[in-house]
Amino acid sequence: MPLLRLGVSLQPRWPLDDGGSALRAARRAEDLGFDHVAVGNRITPGGPPMGR
């Protein structure tokens, strides 16, 4: 039976031009032992993700 693998979904609230924040969050998730990271791709310029 395969082992359970866990991931995290980042719903960013940072500006589009700040890719470093997404990378830092993904690295932190990896440090915490998560197996994968998903990042939302519907971000409004200078605002929160669409649909909120």
Secondary structure, DSSP 4 states (H G I P E B T S, - for coil): -PPP--EEEE---S-TT-HHHHHHHHHHHHHTT-SEEEE---B-TTSPBTT-
